[in-house]
Amino acid sequence: MESESNKSEQKQKLEVSDILRESVVIYFRNLNFIIFTFLTSLPLFSIMVYFEIYLQEILVETSNIVNLPHDHYTHYGYSYRPDLTIRRFNKDYFLKLILLGFLYMVPLYFLEFVSAVVTIDLASKLHSKEKKMTLKEMFETPFDLSKLRGSFVTSVYVLFLTTTHQLGLLWIVLNYHVFLKNFSCYVLFAVIGSMAFAKVLRMYLEWSAMWNMSLVISVLEGIYGIDALAVSAYFGRGCHRRGLFLMLIFFAWGHLLRLSCYHIGGYEQGNGIFVQVGLFCMVNPLKWVVCMIYFHDCKEGKLEKKTDEESGKDVMKGS
């Protein structure tokens, strides 16, 4: 019994801080890896600068529409009506939204996918090898194109799931600002809306860890699409809290940068956007290193547990 308890102590899961520490070590101990991820992130950086400028201009326009002062309505002799706010979202505004969606779902997401796949593949090799790789070796390392195609299939599923949940969060925010904010019991609606938003955000972050792990599984294990999502859900069972906190860190980082740039009007000057996107692209590869470490830890824990269960069954049969 004592040996079994010692064995279980040795097989403890890595905590969030342990995963982050191990990821930072892998990322920063090899300068060539930093240079490699920087160079491979340049196309993503370029398109993301344009996307962020366009996004923040639309955010300003949306804010001006939704947050019209109350005097705007009383001046014309009628009280606040949500349908009048909705009418201000004209055809040009929706065309801008369509273009923004296209930028996000096609060039931006594809370049982020390529950056993620390259980072995961190389980080896994650095994780399994003690020897450092030169920059030349990193660029000359062959990559299986069939894995790239299969991983892209998985990424399409991830894109669909991510987008639908992001739209759910946006829907809650817009419902409050357009329909509920000016009601007499707005405080109650604000509390209900905040609780709903927090619930959906928690689900989104927990499942984001699973979706990102499915992409790691596609790159490293050669399992694609629905199967990758199913394997990810199996390995991630019982690890939701760690996945939640890991994704929360990168979610908060990205949105803190975006909101800071938005509030200082960085989209007007241009320099703010470059700083925001540059800082994001510096940390984004680290996120995929974290997902790789998280996957290996979840997989090893699951396989060890399965082995222990099978050993326990053999002992019971023997007795």
Protein Blocks (a to p, Z undefined) as FASTA:
>chain_A
ZZmmmmmmmmpccdfklmmmmmmmmmmmpmklmmmmmmmmmmmmmmmmmmmmmmmmmmmm
mmmmmmgcfklmmmnopacdfklmmmmmcfklmmmmmmmmmmmmmmmmmmmmmmmmmmmm
mmmmmmmpmbdcdfklmmmpccdfklmmmmmmmmmmmmmmmmmmmmmmmmmmmmmmmmmm
mpmklmmmmmmmmmmmmmmmmmmmmmmmmmmmmmmmmmmnopghjllmmmmmmmmgoplm
mmmmmmmmmmmmmmmmmmmmmmnommmnommmmmmmmmmmmmmmmmmmmmmmmmmmmmmm
mmmmmmmmmmmmmmmmmZZ
